[in-house]
Amino acid sequence: MTSPVVSATSLDLTFQTNDGPVHALSGIDLEIGKGEFVSFIGPSGCGKTTFLRCIAALEAPTGGTLTVNGMRPDGARRARAYGYVFQAAGLYPWRSIEKNIALPLEIMGYSRAEQAERINRVLDLVELSGFGKKYPWQLSGGMQQRASIARALAFDADILLMDEPFGALDEIVRDHLNEQLLELWARTEKTIGFVTHSIPEAVYLSTKIVVMSPRPGRITDVIDSPLPKERPLDIRDTPEFLEIAHRVRDGLRAGHAYDD
Amino acid sequence: MRNILPILAVLVALAVLWYAAVAPMNIRGALDVADRGGAEVIPAEPRDRFEQSAWRLMMANPDHIALGYSLDRPRLPTPVQVADELWNTTGEMALRGRAMSKRSLIYHGWITLQSTLWGFALGTVLGMAGAIAIVYSRVVDMSLMPWAIISQTVPIVALAPMIIVLSSQVGIEGRGVPKAIISAYLCYFPVLVGMVKGLRSPGAAQLDLLRTYSASGVQAFLKLRLPASMPYLFTSLKIGIAAALVGTIVGELPTGAISGLGARILIGDQFGTPLAIWAALFAAAILAGILVTLLDLMQRITLRRMGMQA
Protein backbone atom coordinates (compact mmCIF):
# COMPACT_ATOMS: atom_id res chain seq x y z
CA MET A 1 0.00 0.00 0.00
CA THR A 2 1.20 3.48 -0.89
CA SER A 3 1.62 6.12 1.79
CA PRO A 4 -1.55 8.00 2.73
CA VAL A 5 -2.39 11.36 1.19
CA VAL A 6 -3.65 12.76 4.48
CA SER A 7 -2.53 11.38 7.80
CA ALA A 8 -3.69 12.69 11.19
CA THR A 9 -2.46 11.33 14.51
CA SER A 10 -4.13 12.31 17.80
CA LEU A 11 -4.88 15.72 16.34
CA ASP A 12 -6.19 18.37 18.76
CA LEU A 13 -7.44 21.87 18.14
CA THR A 14 -8.61 24.09 20.98
CA PHE A 15 -9.92 27.60 20.35
CA GLN A 16 -9.47 30.09 23.17
CA THR A 17 -12.66 32.13 23.47
CA ASN A 18 -14.05 34.56 26.02
CA ASP A 19 -16.26 31.77 27.32
CA GLY A 20 -13.26 29.52 27.90
CA PRO A 21 -11.56 26.97 25.66
CA VAL A 22 -13.57 25.22 22.94
CA HIS A 23 -12.35 21.77 21.97
CA ALA A 24 -13.06 21.85 18.24
CA LEU A 25 -11.05 18.70 17.55
CA SER A 26 -9.95 16.08 20.02
CA GLY A 27 -7.80 13.00 19.35
CA ILE A 28 -8.46 12.72 15.64
CA ASP A 29 -6.76 9.70 14.05
CA LEU A 30 -7.42 9.29 10.36
CA GLU A 31 -5.73 8.23 7.16
CA ILE A 32 -6.97 9.12 3.71
CA GLY A 33 -5.52 7.06 0.86
CA LYS A 34 -4.91 8.21 -2.68
CA GLY A 35 -8.04 8.34 -4.83
CA GLU A 36 -10.43 7.92 -1.90
CA PHE A 37 -13.66 9.83 -1.63
CA VAL A 38 -14.03 10.63 2.07
CA SER A 39 -17.12 12.27 3.52
CA PHE A 40 -17.21 13.92 6.92
CA ILE A 41 -20.66 13.94 8.46
CA GLY A 42 -21.95 15.13 11.80
CA PRO A 43 -24.00 17.86 13.45
CA SER A 44 -22.89 21.48 13.68
CA GLY A 45 -19.88 21.98 15.92
CA CYS A 46 -18.51 18.46 15.44
CA GLY A 47 -15.35 19.82 13.84
CA LYS A 48 -15.81 18.41 10.34
CA THR A 49 -15.22 21.77 8.68
CA THR A 50 -12.43 22.56 11.14
CA PHE A 51 -10.66 19.32 10.22
CA LEU A 52 -10.93 20.17 6.51
CA ARG A 53 -9.55 23.64 7.26
CA CYS A 54 -6.63 22.06 9.14
CA ILE A 55 -5.78 19.99 6.06
CA ALA A 56 -5.87 23.22 4.05
CA ALA A 57 -3.66 25.02 6.62
CA LEU A 58 -6.44 27.54 7.26
CA GLU A 59 -6.41 26.50 10.94
CA ALA A 60 -3.40 25.49 13.00
CA PRO A 61 -3.83 22.36 15.18
CA THR A 62 -2.79 22.78 18.82
CA GLY A 63 -1.65 19.18 19.25
CA GLY A 64 -0.85 15.97 17.37
CA THR A 65 0.52 15.65 13.88
CA LEU A 66 -1.03 16.17 10.48
CA THR A 67 0.66 15.54 7.15
CA VAL A 68 -0.59 16.12 3.61
CA ASN A 69 1.32 14.31 0.89
CA GLY A 70 3.95 13.66 3.56
CA MET A 71 4.40 17.41 4.17
CA ARG A 72 3.17 19.84 6.77
CA PRO A 73 -0.15 21.40 5.63
CA ASP A 74 1.31 24.83 4.81
CA GLY A 75 4.08 23.21 2.80
CA ALA A 76 1.48 21.14 0.96
CA ARG A 77 -0.42 24.31 0.19
CA ARG A 78 2.65 25.93 -1.34
CA ALA A 79 3.13 22.75 -3.38
CA ARG A 80 -0.45 23.26 -4.65
CA ALA A 81 -1.57 19.97 -3.20
CA TYR A 82 -5.26 20.82 -2.97
CA GLY A 83 -8.12 22.88 -4.35
CA TYR A 84 -10.74 24.11 -1.90
CA VAL A 85 -14.46 24.53 -2.64
CA PHE A 86 -16.45 26.59 -0.15
CA GLN A 87 -20.15 26.38 0.63
CA ALA A 88 -20.76 29.66 -1.17
CA ALA A 89 -19.44 29.59 -4.73
CA GLY A 90 -17.64 32.86 -3.96
CA LEU A 91 -17.18 33.83 -7.59
CA TYR A 92 -16.05 37.43 -8.12
CA PRO A 93 -19.01 39.34 -9.55
CA TRP A 94 -16.67 41.57 -11.57
CA ARG A 95 -15.05 38.64 -13.37
CA SER A 96 -16.59 36.47 -16.06
CA ILE A 97 -16.66 32.71 -15.41
CA GLU A 98 -13.45 32.10 -17.34
CA LYS A 99 -11.74 35.01 -15.56
CA ASN A 100 -12.88 33.56 -12.24
CA ILE A 101 -11.30 30.24 -13.14
CA ALA A 102 -8.20 32.15 -14.25
CA LEU A 103 -7.85 33.72 -10.78
CA PRO A 104 -5.71 30.98 -9.18
CA LEU A 105 -3.79 30.57 -12.43
CA GLU A 106 -2.94 34.30 -12.49
CA ILE A 107 -1.82 34.18 -8.89
CA MET A 108 0.32 31.10 -9.54
CA GLY A 109 1.86 32.71 -12.61
CA TYR A 110 0.67 30.50 -15.46
CA SER A 111 1.18 31.88 -18.98
CA ARG A 112 -1.79 33.28 -20.91
CA ALA A 113 -1.83 30.39 -23.34
CA GLU A 114 -1.72 27.82 -20.58
CA GLN A 115 -4.48 29.66 -18.69
CA ALA A 116 -6.74 29.51 -21.74
CA GLU A 117 -6.02 25.82 -22.31
CA ARG A 118 -6.73 24.94 -18.66
CA ILE A 119 -9.88 27.05 -18.51
CA ASN A 120 -11.31 25.22 -21.51
CA ARG A 121 -10.40 21.85 -20.06
CA VAL A 122 -12.00 22.40 -16.65
CA LEU A 123 -15.08 24.11 -18.11
CA ASP A 124 -15.57 20.98 -20.16
CA LEU A 125 -15.01 18.83 -17.07
CA VAL A 126 -17.87 20.52 -15.17
CA GLU A 127 -20.03 20.74 -18.32
CA LEU A 128 -19.97 24.53 -18.53
CA SER A 129 -18.40 24.86 -21.97
CA GLY A 130 -19.79 27.91 -23.69
CA PHE A 131 -20.48 29.74 -20.43
CA GLY A 132 -16.96 31.14 -20.02
CA LYS A 133 -17.89 34.65 -21.09
CA LYS A 134 -20.93 34.85 -18.80
CA TYR A 135 -20.89 36.67 -15.51
CA PRO A 136 -21.78 34.84 -12.28
CA TRP A 137 -25.14 36.59 -11.88
CA GLN A 138 -26.18 35.20 -15.25
CA LEU A 139 -25.81 31.60 -13.98
CA SER A 140 -28.00 29.52 -11.67
CA GLY A 141 -26.78 28.55 -8.20
CA GLY A 142 -25.85 25.03 -9.32
CA MET A 143 -23.91 26.33 -12.30
CA GLN A 144 -22.08 28.83 -10.08
CA GLN A 145 -21.04 26.02 -7.75
CA ARG A 146 -19.82 23.96 -10.75
CA ALA A 147 -17.79 26.97 -11.85
CA SER A 148 -16.24 27.17 -8.40
CA ILE A 149 -15.35 23.45 -8.63
CA ALA A 150 -13.78 24.14 -12.02
CA ARG A 151 -11.75 26.93 -10.38
CA ALA A 152 -10.48 24.47 -7.75
CA LEU A 153 -9.54 21.95 -10.46
CA ALA A 154 -7.77 24.43 -12.72
CA PHE A 155 -4.29 24.05 -11.26
CA ASP A 156 -4.00 20.27 -11.10
CA ALA A 157 -4.16 19.74 -7.36
CA ASP A 158 -4.43 16.05 -6.47
CA ILE A 159 -6.75 16.70 -3.55
CA LEU A 160 -10.14 18.36 -3.71
CA LEU A 161 -11.45 19.65 -0.38
CA MET A 162 -15.16 20.48 -0.45
CA ASP A 163 -16.94 22.14 2.45
CA GLU A 164 -20.68 21.54 2.04
CA PRO A 165 -20.46 22.59 -1.58
CA PHE A 166 -24.08 21.71 -2.37
CA GLY A 167 -25.57 22.67 1.00
CA ALA A 168 -27.40 25.71 -0.33
CA LEU A 169 -28.89 24.01 -3.39
CA ASP A 170 -32.26 22.31 -3.78
CA GLU A 171 -32.45 18.53 -3.78
CA ILE A 172 -33.00 18.00 -7.50
CA VAL A 173 -29.99 20.12 -8.45
CA ARG A 174 -28.07 18.42 -5.69
CA ASP A 175 -28.75 14.92 -7.04
CA HIS A 176 -27.59 16.00 -10.44
CA LEU A 177 -24.41 17.58 -9.11
CA ASN A 178 -23.69 14.50 -6.98
CA GLU A 179 -23.87 12.34 -10.10
CA GLN A 180 -21.62 14.73 -11.97
CA LEU A 181 -19.16 14.85 -9.10
CA LEU A 182 -18.84 11.04 -9.11
CA GLU A 183 -18.19 11.10 -12.85
CA LEU A 184 -15.61 13.81 -12.40
CA TRP A 185 -13.97 11.89 -9.59
CA ALA A 186 -13.80 8.74 -11.72
CA ARG A 187 -12.28 10.65 -14.63
CA THR A 188 -9.72 12.69 -12.71
CA GLU A 189 -8.83 10.16 -9.96
CA LYS A 190 -8.55 12.95 -7.39
CA THR A 191 -8.63 12.38 -3.66
CA ILE A 192 -11.71 14.12 -2.31
CA GLY A 193 -12.53 15.29 1.21
CA PHE A 194 -16.20 16.21 1.40
CA VAL A 195 -18.06 17.80 4.32
CA THR A 196 -21.83 17.32 4.40
CA HIS A 197 -24.92 17.35 6.60
CA SER A 198 -26.77 14.89 4.44
CA ILE A 199 -26.67 11.14 5.14
CA PRO A 200 -27.82 10.08 1.63
CA GLU A 201 -25.28 12.40 0.03
CA ALA A 202 -22.45 11.00 2.17
CA VAL A 203 -23.39 7.38 1.51
CA TYR A 204 -23.99 7.92 -2.21
CA LEU A 205 -20.67 9.64 -2.85
CA SER A 206 -18.13 8.13 -0.51
CA THR A 207 -15.72 5.26 -0.37
CA LYS A 208 -15.20 6.15 3.28
CA ILE A 209 -17.59 7.88 5.64
CA VAL A 210 -16.25 9.57 8.76
CA VAL A 211 -18.97 10.12 11.38
CA MET A 212 -18.20 12.85 13.89
CA SER A 213 -19.80 14.25 17.04
CA PRO A 214 -19.39 17.50 18.96
CA ARG A 215 -18.11 18.69 22.35
CA PRO A 216 -15.37 17.78 21.95
CA GLY A 217 -15.21 17.32 18.16
CA ARG A 218 -14.22 13.70 17.60
CA ILE A 219 -14.61 10.74 15.26
CA THR A 220 -17.20 8.20 16.41
CA ASP A 221 -17.16 5.85 13.44
CA VAL A 222 -15.31 5.29 10.17
CA ILE A 223 -17.27 3.28 7.59
CA ASP A 224 -15.62 1.80 4.50
CA SER A 225 -18.34 1.65 1.89
CA PRO A 226 -18.83 -1.70 0.13
CA LEU A 227 -20.75 -0.02 -2.70
CA PRO A 228 -19.23 -0.40 -6.19
CA LYS A 229 -17.50 2.54 -7.85
CA GLU A 230 -20.21 2.70 -10.51
CA ARG A 231 -23.21 4.24 -8.76
CA PRO A 232 -26.42 5.09 -10.58
CA LEU A 233 -28.81 7.30 -8.58
CA ASP A 234 -31.19 4.38 -7.90
CA ILE A 235 -28.47 2.60 -5.94
CA ARG A 236 -29.96 4.58 -3.08
CA ASP A 237 -32.88 2.16 -2.93
CA THR A 238 -30.73 -0.97 -2.56
CA PRO A 239 -30.47 -2.81 0.80
CA GLU A 240 -26.68 -2.27 0.92
CA PHE A 241 -27.14 1.47 0.64
CA LEU A 242 -29.84 1.57 3.30
CA GLU A 243 -27.72 -0.56 5.59
CA ILE A 244 -24.80 1.89 5.42
CA ALA A 245 -27.16 4.83 5.88
CA HIS A 246 -28.53 3.08 8.95
CA ARG A 247 -25.06 2.62 10.37
CA VAL A 248 -24.25 6.30 9.79
CA ARG A 249 -27.44 7.28 11.58
CA ASP A 250 -26.55 4.98 14.49
CA GLY A 251 -23.10 6.54 14.64
CA LEU A 252 -24.60 10.01 14.79
CA ARG A 253 -27.00 8.93 17.52
CA ALA A 254 -24.21 7.31 19.53
CA GLY A 255 -22.47 10.68 19.64
CA HIS A 256 -25.48 12.07 21.55
CA ALA A 257 -25.69 14.58 18.77
CA TYR A 258 -29.40 15.15 19.06
CA ASP A 259 -29.71 15.34 22.83
CA ASP A 260 -29.32 19.08 22.89
CA MET B 1 -36.49 59.02 -18.01
CA ARG B 2 -39.30 57.42 -16.00
CA ASN B 3 -38.24 59.37 -12.91
CA ILE B 4 -38.72 62.74 -14.63
CA LEU B 5 -42.34 63.03 -13.47
CA PRO B 6 -41.70 62.85 -9.70
CA ILE B 7 -38.80 65.28 -10.10
CA LEU B 8 -41.03 67.71 -11.97
CA ALA B 9 -43.76 67.34 -9.36
CA VAL B 10 -41.35 68.32 -6.58
CA LEU B 11 -40.06 71.20 -8.69
CA VAL B 12 -43.59 72.54 -9.24
CA ALA B 13 -44.37 72.23 -5.52
CA LEU B 14 -41.19 74.16 -4.66
CA ALA B 15 -41.98 76.88 -7.19
CA VAL B 16 -45.52 77.29 -5.81
CA LEU B 17 -44.18 77.53 -2.27
CA TRP B 18 -41.53 79.99 -3.38
CA TYR B 19 -44.02 82.26 -5.18
CA ALA B 20 -46.33 82.17 -2.18
CA ALA B 21 -43.48 83.21 0.10
CA VAL B 22 -42.49 86.18 -2.06
CA ALA B 23 -45.62 88.19 -1.17
CA PRO B 24 -45.12 88.39 2.63
CA MET B 25 -41.34 88.63 2.34
CA ASN B 26 -41.46 91.61 -0.03
CA ILE B 27 -44.59 93.47 1.18
CA ARG B 28 -42.61 96.07 3.17
CA GLY B 29 -40.27 96.79 0.27
CA ALA B 30 -43.24 97.04 -2.11
CA LEU B 31 -45.07 99.50 0.20
CA ASP B 32 -41.93 101.66 0.55
CA VAL B 33 -41.57 101.85 -3.23
CA ALA B 34 -45.29 102.62 -3.66
CA ASP B 35 -45.11 105.26 -0.92
CA ARG B 36 -42.17 106.99 -2.60
CA GLY B 37 -44.01 106.84 -5.90
CA GLY B 38 -46.89 108.84 -4.38
CA ALA B 39 -49.42 106.04 -4.10
CA GLU B 40 -51.72 105.71 -1.09
CA VAL B 41 -50.38 103.27 1.49
CA ILE B 42 -51.89 102.17 4.82
CA PRO B 43 -50.50 103.08 7.28
CA ALA B 44 -48.89 106.06 5.58
CA GLU B 45 -46.01 106.49 8.06
CA PRO B 46 -43.03 104.14 7.43
CA ARG B 47 -42.49 103.93 11.19
CA ASP B 48 -46.06 102.69 11.76
CA ARG B 49 -45.63 100.13 9.01
CA PHE B 50 -42.50 98.87 10.71
CA GLU B 51 -44.53 97.89 13.76
CA GLN B 52 -47.12 95.87 11.86
CA SER B 53 -46.84 92.25 10.78
CA ALA B 54 -46.43 91.36 7.11
CA TRP B 55 -49.83 89.66 7.16
CA ARG B 56 -51.69 92.79 8.34
CA LEU B 57 -49.86 94.94 5.80
CA MET B 58 -50.90 92.55 3.04
CA MET B 59 -54.52 92.62 4.14
CA ALA B 60 -54.52 96.43 4.36
CA ASN B 61 -52.83 96.94 0.97
CA PRO B 62 -54.02 94.15 -1.36
CA ASP B 63 -53.42 96.36 -4.42
CA HIS B 64 -49.69 96.69 -3.75
CA ILE B 65 -48.90 92.98 -3.21
CA ALA B 66 -48.24 92.48 -6.92
CA LEU B 67 -45.50 95.11 -6.79
CA GLY B 68 -43.50 92.76 -4.50
CA TYR B 69 -42.96 90.45 -7.46
CA SER B 70 -41.04 93.00 -9.53
CA LEU B 71 -38.80 94.91 -7.10
CA ASP B 72 -35.26 95.82 -8.08
CA ARG B 73 -33.84 94.80 -4.73
CA PRO B 74 -36.31 92.23 -3.40
CA ARG B 75 -35.74 90.61 -0.06
CA LEU B 76 -36.81 87.33 -1.70
CA PRO B 77 -36.56 87.41 -5.50
CA THR B 78 -38.93 85.31 -7.59
CA PRO B 79 -37.54 82.26 -9.41
CA VAL B 80 -37.90 84.14 -12.70
CA GLN B 81 -35.88 87.07 -11.35
CA VAL B 82 -33.16 84.65 -10.18
CA ALA B 83 -33.14 82.85 -13.52
CA ASP B 84 -32.93 86.24 -15.25
CA GLU B 85 -29.98 87.34 -13.11
CA LEU B 86 -28.31 83.97 -13.63
CA TRP B 87 -28.69 84.26 -17.38
CA ASN B 88 -27.50 87.87 -17.42
CA THR B 89 -24.32 86.92 -15.55
CA THR B 90 -23.59 83.71 -17.48
CA GLY B 91 -25.09 82.89 -20.86
CA GLU B 92 -25.71 86.44 -21.98
CA MET B 93 -22.20 87.54 -21.06
CA ALA B 94 -20.78 84.51 -22.80
CA LEU B 95 -22.72 85.45 -25.94
CA ARG B 96 -21.16 88.90 -25.78
CA GLY B 97 -17.71 87.29 -25.44
CA ARG B 98 -17.27 88.44 -21.84
CA ALA B 99 -17.52 85.04 -20.14
CA MET B 100 -14.31 85.66 -18.21
CA SER B 101 -15.26 89.17 -17.05
CA LYS B 102 -15.06 89.84 -13.30
CA ARG B 103 -18.85 90.27 -13.28
CA SER B 104 -19.49 86.92 -14.88
CA LEU B 105 -20.50 83.92 -12.79
CA ILE B 106 -18.75 81.71 -15.33
CA TYR B 107 -15.47 83.33 -14.30
CA HIS B 108 -16.26 82.97 -10.59
CA GLY B 109 -17.54 79.44 -11.09
CA TRP B 110 -14.29 78.54 -12.86
CA ILE B 111 -12.24 79.90 -9.93
CA THR B 112 -14.33 77.84 -7.52
CA LEU B 113 -14.22 74.77 -9.74
CA GLN B 114 -10.42 74.81 -9.89
CA SER B 115 -10.02 74.81 -6.12
CA THR B 116 -12.77 72.22 -5.82
CA LEU B 117 -11.03 69.83 -8.21
CA TRP B 118 -7.66 70.28 -6.52
CA GLY B 119 -9.26 69.76 -3.13
CA PHE B 120 -11.17 66.75 -4.44
CA ALA B 121 -8.00 65.19 -5.86
CA LEU B 122 -6.08 65.82 -2.64
CA GLY B 123 -8.94 64.62 -0.44
CA THR B 124 -9.47 61.47 -2.51
CA VAL B 125 -5.79 60.53 -2.42
CA LEU B 126 -5.61 61.17 1.33
CA GLY B 127 -8.86 59.31 1.96
CA MET B 128 -7.79 56.27 -0.06
CA ALA B 129 -4.32 56.18 1.48
CA GLY B 130 -5.84 56.48 4.95
CA ALA B 131 -8.33 53.72 4.20
CA ILE B 132 -5.62 51.34 3.01
CA ALA B 133 -3.56 52.07 6.12
CA ILE B 134 -6.58 51.52 8.35
CA VAL B 135 -7.54 48.23 6.72
CA TYR B 136 -4.02 46.83 6.81
CA SER B 137 -2.85 48.08 10.19
CA ARG B 138 -4.69 47.58 13.43
CA VAL B 139 -2.55 50.27 15.04
CA VAL B 140 -3.54 52.83 12.40
CA ASP B 141 -7.15 51.67 12.64
CA MET B 142 -7.20 52.41 16.35
CA SER B 143 -5.18 55.63 16.19
CA LEU B 144 -6.30 57.31 12.97
CA MET B 145 -10.02 56.57 12.83
CA PRO B 146 -11.02 58.49 16.01
CA TRP B 147 -9.08 61.54 14.78
CA ALA B 148 -10.71 61.35 11.39
CA ILE B 149 -14.11 61.45 13.08
CA ILE B 150 -13.09 64.27 15.43
CA SER B 151 -11.79 66.26 12.47
CA GLN B 152 -15.30 66.38 11.05
CA THR B 153 -16.85 67.71 14.25
CA VAL B 154 -14.81 70.93 14.06
CA PRO B 155 -16.89 73.58 12.24
CA ILE B 156 -15.14 74.28 8.98
CA VAL B 157 -16.01 78.01 9.13
CA ALA B 158 -13.95 78.25 12.31
CA LEU B 159 -11.05 76.43 10.74
CA ALA B 160 -11.00 78.12 7.33
CA PRO B 161 -9.53 81.51 8.40
CA MET B 162 -6.81 79.75 10.38
CA ILE B 163 -5.81 77.63 7.42
CA ILE B 164 -5.55 80.76 5.29
CA VAL B 165 -3.52 82.66 7.89
CA LEU B 166 -1.21 79.71 8.46
CA SER B 167 -0.62 79.04 4.79
CA SER B 168 0.24 82.69 4.11
CA GLN B 169 2.55 82.49 7.14
CA VAL B 170 4.51 79.63 5.54
CA GLY B 171 4.80 81.66 2.36
CA ILE B 172 2.02 80.27 0.17
CA GLU B 173 0.84 83.04 -2.16
CA GLY B 174 -2.76 83.43 -3.23
CA ARG B 175 -5.91 81.67 -2.08
CA GLY B 176 -5.83 78.65 -4.36
CA VAL B 177 -3.84 76.35 -2.08
CA PRO B 178 -5.55 77.12 1.25
CA LYS B 179 -8.94 76.84 -0.45
CA ALA B 180 -7.97 73.45 -1.83
CA ILE B 181 -6.82 72.37 1.64
CA ILE B 182 -10.13 73.40 3.21
CA SER B 183 -11.92 71.62 0.39
CA ALA B 184 -9.84 68.47 0.88
CA TYR B 185 -10.50 68.61 4.62
CA LEU B 186 -14.21 68.13 4.01
CA CYS B 187 -13.79 65.76 1.08
CA TYR B 188 -11.38 63.15 2.43
CA PHE B 189 -13.71 61.86 5.15
CA PRO B 190 -16.49 60.31 3.05
CA VAL B 191 -13.83 58.78 0.79
CA LEU B 192 -12.00 57.35 3.80
CA VAL B 193 -15.12 55.86 5.37
CA GLY B 194 -16.42 54.49 2.08
CA MET B 195 -13.10 52.96 1.11
CA VAL B 196 -12.61 51.33 4.53
CA LYS B 197 -16.03 49.76 4.14
CA GLY B 198 -15.32 48.74 0.56
CA LEU B 199 -11.88 47.26 1.23
CA ARG B 200 -13.36 45.29 4.12
CA SER B 201 -16.36 44.09 2.12
CA PRO B 202 -14.86 40.73 0.98
CA GLY B 203 -15.99 38.01 3.38
CA ALA B 204 -13.81 35.60 5.32
CA ALA B 205 -14.41 32.83 2.76
CA GLN B 206 -13.17 35.09 -0.04
CA LEU B 207 -9.97 35.82 1.86
CA ASP B 208 -9.56 32.14 2.81
CA LEU B 209 -9.86 31.20 -0.85
CA LEU B 210 -6.92 33.45 -1.70
CA ARG B 211 -4.96 31.94 1.16
CA THR B 212 -5.46 28.48 -0.31
CA TYR B 213 -3.73 29.84 -3.44
CA SER B 214 -0.88 31.17 -1.26
CA ALA B 215 -1.64 34.62 -2.70
CA SER B 216 0.53 37.50 -1.51
CA GLY B 217 -0.89 40.53 0.29
CA VAL B 218 -0.42 42.68 -2.80
CA GLN B 219 -2.26 40.12 -4.94
CA ALA B 220 -5.11 39.96 -2.44
CA PHE B 221 -5.33 43.75 -2.55
CA LEU B 222 -5.25 44.12 -6.32
CA LYS B 223 -7.38 41.12 -7.23
CA LEU B 224 -9.93 41.14 -4.43
CA ARG B 225 -10.09 44.13 -2.08
CA LEU B 226 -9.64 46.91 -4.61
CA PRO B 227 -12.18 45.71 -7.19
CA ALA B 228 -14.61 44.82 -4.40
CA SER B 229 -14.38 48.39 -3.09
CA MET B 230 -15.26 50.08 -6.40
CA PRO B 231 -19.03 50.50 -5.85
CA TYR B 232 -18.31 51.93 -2.39
CA LEU B 233 -15.62 54.23 -3.77
CA PHE B 234 -17.89 55.82 -6.36
CA THR B 235 -20.67 56.41 -3.85
CA SER B 236 -18.13 58.12 -1.61
CA LEU B 237 -16.67 60.14 -4.45
CA LYS B 238 -20.09 61.58 -5.23
CA ILE B 239 -20.51 62.72 -1.63
CA GLY B 240 -16.87 63.81 -1.59
CA ILE B 241 -17.05 66.12 -4.58
CA ALA B 242 -20.15 67.86 -3.22
CA ALA B 243 -18.33 68.29 0.10
CA ALA B 244 -15.27 69.61 -1.75
CA LEU B 245 -17.42 72.27 -3.43
CA VAL B 246 -18.94 73.31 -0.10
CA GLY B 247 -15.43 73.45 1.37
CA THR B 248 -14.18 75.70 -1.39
CA ILE B 249 -17.14 78.08 -1.05
CA VAL B 250 -16.66 78.21 2.71
CA GLY B 251 -12.98 78.92 2.04
CA GLU B 252 -14.01 81.88 -0.09
CA LEU B 253 -16.52 83.30 2.39
CA PRO B 254 -14.84 84.73 5.48
CA THR B 255 -11.47 85.40 4.00
CA GLY B 256 -11.75 88.56 1.95
CA ALA B 257 -11.51 86.67 -1.32
CA ILE B 258 -12.74 88.70 -4.28
CA SER B 259 -13.26 85.93 -6.78
CA GLY B 260 -15.15 82.64 -6.61
CA LEU B 261 -18.81 81.88 -5.99
CA GLY B 262 -18.33 82.20 -2.21
CA ALA B 263 -16.94 85.71 -2.67
CA ARG B 264 -19.97 86.62 -4.83
CA ILE B 265 -22.30 85.45 -2.07
CA LEU B 266 -20.44 87.53 0.52
CA ILE B 267 -20.30 90.61 -1.70
CA GLY B 268 -23.99 90.27 -2.50
CA ASP B 269 -24.69 90.24 1.22
CA GLN B 270 -22.49 93.23 1.96
CA PHE B 271 -23.92 95.35 -0.86
CA GLY B 272 -27.51 94.36 -0.19
CA THR B 273 -28.14 92.69 -3.53
CA PRO B 274 -29.97 89.45 -2.73
CA LEU B 275 -30.33 88.75 -6.45
CA ALA B 276 -26.55 88.32 -6.72
CA ILE B 277 -26.57 85.97 -3.71
CA TRP B 278 -29.33 83.86 -5.16
CA ALA B 279 -27.70 83.72 -8.57
CA ALA B 280 -24.37 82.62 -7.05
CA LEU B 281 -26.19 80.09 -4.90
CA PHE B 282 -27.89 78.56 -7.90
CA ALA B 283 -24.65 78.64 -9.87
CA ALA B 284 -23.03 76.62 -7.06
CA ALA B 285 -25.95 74.16 -7.00
CA ILE B 286 -25.81 73.70 -10.77
CA LEU B 287 -22.04 73.19 -10.61
CA ALA B 288 -22.46 70.55 -7.90
CA GLY B 289 -25.18 68.87 -9.96
CA ILE B 290 -22.93 68.70 -13.00
CA LEU B 291 -19.99 67.29 -11.02
CA VAL B 292 -22.08 64.61 -9.31
CA THR B 293 -23.71 63.66 -12.61
CA LEU B 294 -20.30 63.28 -14.24
CA LEU B 295 -19.15 60.98 -11.44
CA ASP B 296 -22.37 59.01 -11.69
CA LEU B 297 -21.70 58.52 -15.39
CA MET B 298 -18.15 57.38 -14.67
CA GLN B 299 -19.52 54.94 -12.09
CA ARG B 300 -21.98 53.44 -14.56
CA ILE B 301 -19.35 53.04 -17.25
CA THR B 302 -16.75 51.56 -14.89
CA LEU B 303 -19.10 49.11 -13.20
CA ARG B 304 -20.59 48.05 -16.50
CA ARG B 305 -17.11 47.35 -17.83
CA MET B 306 -16.46 45.30 -14.72
CA GLY B 307 -19.63 43.35 -15.51
CA MET B 308 -21.20 44.26 -12.18
CA GLN B 309 -24.47 45.61 -13.55
CA ALA B 310 -27.03 44.33 -15.97
Interface residues (C-beta under 8 A of the other chain):
Chain A: R53 A56 A57 L58 R77 R78 Y82 G83 Y84 F86 Q87 A88 G90 Y92 P93 W94 R95 S96 L103 P104 E106 I107 M108 Y135 W137
Chain B: G203 A205 Q206 D208 L209 L210 R211 T212 Y213 S214 A215 Q219 K223 L224 P227 A228 M230 M306 G307 M308 A310
